């Protein structure tokens, strides 16, 4: 189907021809939607919803201290479907005194996010920086034990609430050496990183475990290659690593480069997911923001993009105005570019995209009807779309089959039962069509609509 864009100056057809085209298009849609709906790309009007339609998330770093700022939370709640605590899960915040854990600020963010259907990235369990003073002064086996205990305690505390952890952060040197950073953690022995990953896996087997770093965007750089070699080694030896985070703090000294997509795809080819975890770009050039998003969309295993703050005034380097919203909370040109990239982006076709073949489910209903249709399918997940008729304020209950898990939703407000398998979706003013992404975890059974209730 050809779409007409603003600025399209092609001659328009007359009313009868237009009617015929509309009828033909409707017939085509009716014929195809029973089995497969391509991504409804044009429907997305917020970053999170548009990313979700591509099976991705769009996230932001959040500071607990800003959750009382209405301008900030309005944008957060409207635009984003993933959240990373900016500082509140770091070691100095969560274990300020050895053995005494403090989760209040982190929980504030986690609760804010999860109660609104946003997922949470955990940042970070083991890092040479932002260590509490008791840890900074430790070394050797005592430090190794303290680090592993920290990983275990924090990952256990948030078990089931964090979809991906930055288990280890920034463990490599900048420059041409390709060496590990000389930190107190590194001096406990070269195996400290894999030990941290094993402890995290044992503590929260359901979370994706990431290595996260900066200046690893340029495929030709020694640091990028060093991290790549570590991940390849980990995969070959069965060290439990699931993903690599690319912070992507771009500035004039460390700019975006066109081989970024090569970097993402090369890591993905090792059998890990890749995520853009802390994106900000000096001056927020729209074209560069767009390129980053297009690069992620082009790589099937790129799960999503997180920007490192909402408004320029929220940024750790505010003077560089590197974010998508200005300090008043207004959308910048970079925002429009990112949204356009998310809406126009292609859906990766690898692995095969065989759609489910059973017909859509028409559920039992009270005074409304909810119809579930299959949408885009990838190698590890699939999207579903539910259309509600007969009510504008509705509550729809949908169940997925374990071990499936819903990882993203859009155009509704979800809550969950204790098993995590039954989602109650309520209308939130976004219309009568909502969607969600299900991680198959090896099971491709279609989700079932259990009920539709008007309220
Ligand atoms: O909260 C205190 C406040 O009470 C005090 O008055 C003030 C005075 O300095 O400090 C405040 O804490 C600051 C904190 O940010 C919250 O604003 C810390 O000093 C400051 O060091 C801290 O900076 C954070 C930085 O990591 C620390 O390394 C930035 O917010 C945070 O954006 C930044 O994030 C890192 C990622 O974790 C890893 N990748 C790089 C990225 C940017 O540096």
Boltz pocket constraint, residues with backbone or C-beta under 6 A from the ligand:
constraints:
  - pocket:
      binder: B
      contacts: [[A, 86], [A, 87], [A, 129], [A, 130], [A, 214], [A, 247], [A, 278], [A, 316]]
      max_distance: 6.0
